[in-house]
Amino acid sequence: MIERAHEELVAGNLEDRRLENVRPLVRDSWERSWRLRVGAEGLPPLALDAEELERYRLDHPLADAMAMIRRLLLPGDPAESGVVVAVGDHAGRLLWVEGDLDKRVLSGEMGFVAGADWSEGAVGTSAPGTALRLGESVQIHQAEHYNRLVHPWSCTAAPVLDPETKRILGVIDVTGGPEVATPQARLLVDATARAVESELLVARLRARGTNASAPPRRAARRAAPIRTMLRVLGRDRALLEVFATDAETVVELSARHAEILLMLAIHRQGMSAERLAELVYGEGASPDTLRPEMVRLRKVLQRSAPELAPESRPYRLGVPLETDAHNVLSLLDRGAHRVALRSYRGPALPESTAPGVEELRDGIRAALREAMLTEASIDVLLAYADIPEGAEDVEVLRMCLEMLPARSPRRAGLVSRIEKLES
């Protein structure tokens, strides 16, 4: 019944009578997800690459509480705990994902990995995202998730509040089978969140050298940083997505502007005009050719994302710019091969002849192939063999043959493809 109600809502039938049988909390979250145009089968965006994730975790308020969270939610051997425990920040970005090894591999295939955005606006109804949206603990059972990829899972999550300002610092989530969405599980996750808040307060009081009766000092409220994403995979005209707290802007860039912005996103430390001109136009290119394009690019960005307007001497971006290309590389580094393959939409700016773009394109292709050949499971390797990068790779096809069972019906097709390529 709930699956049918979900199908009707995703199709836009918000008045369907089947929705009356869905829990109000879930139904309201579904409607919010639908109105935000969240995909019902999409993978979550990777909001933090490996370097950003490591740096952000070091400074996050919940870093010092991780030992307590592990002790309370992952007693014994975490790798055989049967559950996955995730801790995210106030925006729903997962910072730590730990627990049962097998379940982490399976949940990783739906994008439940450190650095991924599991806010309600990114993946729809889920325990961590909806708990942050409502500011209270939430349990989501299997098909109650908005995203169909998450339907096999259940989860319980509770927000962690700043003990003084009551501002949300992050979220604690337990994901697994039906047993993680019981009343007992909710009590445990709630108790863990409250224990973390108490530990934070005690640590602050000790650091100040005062006692609990001293008036609390309110922490300065920081504005949430803007998030930007440059999508270049399988596209000649890149899309620049700008996410603010209350709006989203999408700008289609010209081929040249896409090349320049991609190079600046890669070389975060900045580059001279001469070096950037070589990466975009080729060896020996004059910076005078580049400068008019930079002026035009700044004008485009001033209208849509002024924070991204490049600085000069050296040329660099003032804020980090994510790219879908680097997200694929980061997913491969974390062993999330299935998610990386699904996220790979094709070569980066495929028609571009800019030397810097060609180097990135070849690097992604090589990293993807190496991961598929050395670490991927048979179903992921078969999926790789169906995309252009793997379709004519005899070594890949032969490895598929070696890994398939002797009576697999797919063997005949692979043999035929290999024979055609070798002839």
C-alpha positions in Angstrom: 0.0 0.0 0.0 2.7 2.5 1.0 4.7 1.7 -2.2 1.6 2.6 -4.3 1.1 5.8 -2.4 4.7 6.7 -3.0 4.3 6.1 -6.7 1.2 8.3 -6.9 2.9 11.2 -5.0 6.1 11.0 -7.1 3.8 11.2 -10.2 2.4 14.4 -8.7 -1.0 13.0 -7.5 -0.8 14.8 -4.1 -4.5 14.3 -3.5 -4.5 10.5 -4.1 -6.5 8.8 -1.3 -3.8 6.3 -0.7 -1.7 9.0 0.9 -4.2 9.1 3.8 -2.7 5.8 5.0 0.8 7.2 5.1 2.1 8.6 8.4 1.7 12.4 8.5 5.4 12.9 9.2 6.3 10.9 6.2 3.6 12.3 3.9 4.6 15.9 4.7 8.3 15.0 4.0 7.4 13.4 0.7 5.5 16.5 -0.3 8.4 18.7 0.6 10.7 16.5 -1.4 8.4 16.5 -4.4 8.1 20.3 -4.3 11.9 20.6 -4.2 12.0 18.3 -7.3 14.2 15.8 -5.5 14.8 12.7 -7.7 13.1 9.5 -6.6 16.0 7.4 -7.7 19.0 9.7 -7.8 22.3 9.3 -5.9 23.1 11.9 -3.3 25.6 14.6 -4.3 29.1 14.3 -2.9 29.3 17.6 -1.0 32.9 17.2 0.3 35.8 15.7 -1.4 38.4 13.7 0.5 40.6 16.7 1.3 37.7 18.9 2.4 36.2 16.1 4.4 39.4 15.5 6.4 39.9 19.2 7.1 36.2 19.8 8.0 36.1 16.8 10.4 39.1 18.0 12.4 37.4 21.2 13.3 33.8 20.0 13.7 32.3 20.2 17.2 31.3 16.5 17.1 34.8 15.2 16.4 35.7 14.9 20.1 32.4 13.0 20.7 33.1 10.3 18.2 34.6 8.0 20.9 31.5 8.2 23.0 29.2 7.6 20.0 31.2 4.5 19.0 31.1 3.2 22.6 27.3 3.6 22.9 26.2 2.6 19.4 28.9 0.2 18.2 29.9 -1.9 21.3 32.1 -4.9 20.6 33.4 -5.4 17.1 32.0 -2.6 14.9 32.8 -4.5 11.7 30.3 -7.2 12.8 27.7 -5.0 14.5 25.0 -5.5 11.9 24.4 -1.7 11.6 25.9 1.4 10.1 26.3 4.4 12.3 26.6 7.8 10.6 27.3 11.2 12.0 26.5 14.3 9.9 26.7 18.1 10.2 23.9 20.6 10.5 23.5 20.6 6.7 23.1 16.8 6.4 26.5 16.1 5.0 27.8 12.8 6.4 31.2 13.2 8.1 31.7 9.7 9.6 30.1 6.5 8.4 31.2 3.4 10.4 30.0 0.0 11.5 29.3 -3.3 9.9 31.6 -3.9 7.0 29.2 -5.8 4.8 26.4 -3.3 5.3 28.7 -0.4 4.7 29.6 -1.9 1.3 25.9 -2.3 0.5 24.8 1.1 1.8 27.7 2.7 -0.1 26.2 1.6 -3.3 23.3 4.0 -2.7 25.7 6.8 -1.8 25.6 6.5 2.0 29.3 7.4 2.3 31.2 10.1 4.1 31.0 13.4 2.3 27.6 12.7 0.7 24.7 15.1 1.2 21.8 13.4 2.9 19.7 16.4 3.6 16.0 16.3 2.7 16.6 18.7 -0.1 19.2 16.3 -1.7 17.7 12.8 -1.2 14.2 13.4 0.1 12.8 11.6 3.2 15.4 9.9 5.3 16.0 9.7 9.0 19.1 12.0 9.1 17.7 14.6 6.6 14.2 14.7 8.1 15.5 14.8 11.7 17.5 17.9 10.8 14.5 19.4 9.0 12.2 18.9 12.0 14.7 19.3 14.8 13.7 16.0 16.5 14.4 12.3 16.4 12.9 10.5 13.4 12.4 6.9 12.3 11.9 5.9 8.7 10.9 2.4 7.7 12.0 1.0 4.3 9.5 2.2 1.6 8.8 5.4 3.7 12.0 6.7 2.2 11.4 9.1 -0.7 14.3 7.7 -2.7 13.6 4.2 -4.1 17.3 3.2 -3.8 16.9 3.4 0.0 13.7 1.3 0.3 15.5 -1.8 1.5 16.8 0.1 4.6 15.4 1.4 7.8 17.0 4.1 10.0 16.7 6.1 13.2 18.3 9.5 13.6 18.4 12.3 16.2 19.8 15.8 15.9 22.5 17.0 18.3 22.0 20.5 19.7 24.5 23.0 21.0 24.0 22.7 24.7 24.0 26.5 25.1 22.6 28.1 22.0 20.3 25.1 21.1 21.5 25.5 17.5 21.7 22.2 15.6 25.3 21.0 15.4 24.7 17.7 13.6 22.9 14.4 13.5 23.4 10.9 14.6 21.9 8.1 12.5 21.7 4.3 12.8 20.9 2.5 9.5 20.2 -1.2 8.9 17.3 -3.6 8.9 13.9 -3.3 10.5 15.5 -3.7 14.0 17.1 -0.3 13.8 13.6 1.5 13.6 12.1 0.1 16.8 11.1 2.1 19.9 14.1 0.7 21.7 16.4 1.9 18.9 14.9 5.4 19.1 15.5 5.6 22.9 19.1 4.6 22.4 19.8 7.1 19.6 18.1 9.9 21.5 20.0 9.0 24.7 23.3 9.1 22.7 22.5 12.5 21.3 21.7 13.8 24.8 24.9 12.3 26.2 26.9 14.0 23.5 25.3 17.3 24.3 26.2 16.9 28.0 29.7 16.0 27.2 30.1 19.1 25.0 28.8 21.3 27.9 31.2 19.7 30.4 34.1 20.1 28.1 33.3 23.8 27.6 32.9 24.5 31.3 36.2 22.8 32.0 37.9 24.8 29.3 36.6 28.1 30.7 37.7 27.2 34.2 34.2 28.0 35.6 31.4 26.0 37.1 28.0 25.0 35.8 26.3 27.9 37.4 28.2 30.5 35.4 26.0 32.2 32.7 26.5 30.6 29.3 28.2 32.6 26.7 26.3 32.5 23.4 28.4 31.4 20.5 28.5 33.6 17.4 26.2 32.4 14.7 28.0 31.8 11.4 26.3 32.2 8.1 26.1 28.9 6.2 28.6 28.9 3.4 27.2 28.9 -0.2 27.7 25.6 -2.1 28.5 25.5 -5.8 28.8 22.6 -8.2 30.2 22.5 -11.8 28.9 19.6 -13.9 31.1 18.8 -16.8 30.8 15.0 -17.3 29.3 14.1 -20.6 28.6 17.8 -21.4 30.2 20.3 -23.7 28.3 23.2 -22.2 28.9 22.8 -18.5 26.2 23.6 -15.8 27.1 25.7 -12.8 24.7 25.1 -9.9 24.6 27.6 -7.1 22.9 26.5 -3.9 22.0 29.1 -1.3 20.0 28.6 1.9 16.7 29.5 0.2 17.3 29.2 -3.6 19.1 27.4 -6.3 20.5 28.9 -9.5 21.6 26.9 -12.6 23.7 28.6 -15.3 24.8 27.1 -18.6 28.3 28.2 -19.4 30.0 28.6 -22.8 32.6 26.0 -23.7 35.5 28.3 -23.1 34.1 29.6 -19.7 33.6 25.9 -18.7 37.3 25.1 -19.5 38.5 28.1 -17.5 36.3 27.5 -14.5 37.2 23.8 -14.5 40.9 24.6 -14.4 40.5 27.0 -11.6 38.5 24.4 -9.6 41.3 21.9 -10.1 44.1 24.2 -9.2 42.8 25.7 -6.0 46.1 27.2 -5.0 45.9 29.5 -8.0 47.9 29.9 -11.2 49.7 32.6 -13.2 48.0 34.0 -16.3 50.7 32.3 -18.4 50.0 28.9 -16.9 46.2 29.2 -17.1 46.5 30.3 -20.7 48.6 27.2 -21.5 46.0 24.8 -19.8 43.2 26.4 -21.8 44.7 27.4 -25.1 47.8 25.3 -25.4 51.5 25.6 -25.1 52.9 29.1 -25.9 49.5 30.8 -25.7 49.6 34.4 -24.7 47.9 35.6 -21.5 46.5 38.5 -23.7 44.2 35.9 -25.3 43.0 34.8 -21.9 42.3 38.2 -20.3 39.2 39.2 -22.4 37.6 35.8 -21.6 38.3 36.3 -17.9 36.5 39.7 -18.0 33.5 38.1 -19.7 33.5 35.1 -17.2 33.6 37.5 -14.2 30.5 39.3 -15.6 28.6 36.0 -15.9 29.6 35.0 -12.4 28.7 38.4 -10.9 25.1 37.8 -11.9 24.8 34.2 -10.6 27.6 33.5 -8.1 29.6 36.6 -7.2 31.5 34.6 -4.5 33.1 32.6 -7.4 34.3 35.6 -9.4 38.0 34.7 -9.9 40.7 36.7 -8.1 43.9 37.7 -10.1 47.6 37.5 -9.4 47.4 34.6 -9.2 44.1 33.6 -10.8 42.2 31.6 -8.2 38.6 31.1 -6.8 37.8 32.7 -3.5 35.5 29.8 -2.5 35.8 26.1 -3.2 34.0 24.9 -6.4 32.9 21.2 -6.5 32.9 19.3 -9.7 31.1 16.1 -10.6 34.4 14.9 -12.2 36.3 15.1 -8.8 33.3 13.5 -7.1 33.8 10.4 -9.2 37.5 10.3 -8.3 36.6 10.7 -4.6 34.1 7.9 -4.7 36.6 5.6 -6.4 39.1 6.4 -3.6 36.5 5.4 -1.0 35.7 2.1 -2.7 32.2 3.1 -3.7 32.6 1.7 -7.2 29.0 1.3 -8.0 28.1 4.8 -7.0 31.1 6.2 -8.9 30.1 4.3 -12.1 26.5 5.6 -11.8 27.8 9.1 -11.2 30.1 8.9 -14.3 28.0 10.6 -17.1 30.8 10.5 -19.7 34.1 12.2 -20.4 34.6 15.7 -19.0 33.8 18.3 -21.7 34.1 15.7 -24.4 34.7 18.1 -27.3 37.2 20.2 -25.5 40.8 20.3 -26.8 42.1 22.3 -23.9 45.3 20.5 -22.6 44.2 20.8 -19.0 40.8 19.3 -19.8 42.3 16.5 -21.8 44.7 15.6 -18.9 41.8 15.5 -16.5 39.6 13.5 -18.9 42.4 10.9 -19.4 43.1 10.8 -15.6 39.4 10.0 -14.8 39.2 7.4 -17.5 42.4 5.7 -16.3 41.3 5.8 -12.6 37.9 4.4 -13.4 39.3 1.5 -15.5 42.0 0.6 -12.9 39.3 0.5 -10.1 37.1 -1.7 -12.2 39.8 -4.1 -13.1 41.3 -4.4 -9.7 38.5 -4.1 -7.1 35.1 -4.1 -8.7 32.5 -6.9 -8.2 31.3 -8.8 -11.3 28.0 -6.9 -11.5 29.8 -3.5 -11.4 32.4 -4.7 -14.0 29.6 -5.8 -16.3 28.0 -2.4 -16.0 31.3 -0.8 -16.8 31.5 -3.1 -19.9 28.2 -1.6 -21.1 29.5 2.1 -21.2 31.6 3.4 -24.1 34.8 3.3 -22.0 34.5 -0.4 -21.3 32.5 -1.7 -24.3 35.6 -2.2 -26.5 38.1 -3.0 -23.8 39.0 -6.7 -24.5 40.8 -7.0 -21.1 37.6 -5.9 -19.3 35.5 -8.3 -21.3 37.8 -11.2 -20.6 37.8 -10.5 -16.9 34.0 -10.5 -17.0 34.2 -14.0 -18.6 36.6 -15.2 -15.9 34.4 -14.0 -13.1 31.0 -15.2 -14.4 29.7 -18.7 -13.5 30.2 -21.3 -16.1 26.5 -21.5 -17.0 25.8 -17.7 -17.0 23.7 -16.7 -20.0 25.8 -13.6 -20.4 28.9 -15.5 -21.4 27.8 -16.1 -25.0 27.3 -12.3 -25.6 30.7 -11.5 -24.1 32.4 -14.2 -26.2 30.8 -12.8 -29.4 31.9 -9.2 -28.5 35.5 -10.3 -27.9 35.6 -12.2 -31.2 34.3 -9.2 -33.1 36.9 -6.9 -31.4 39.8 -9.2 -32.0 38.8 -9.9 -35.7 
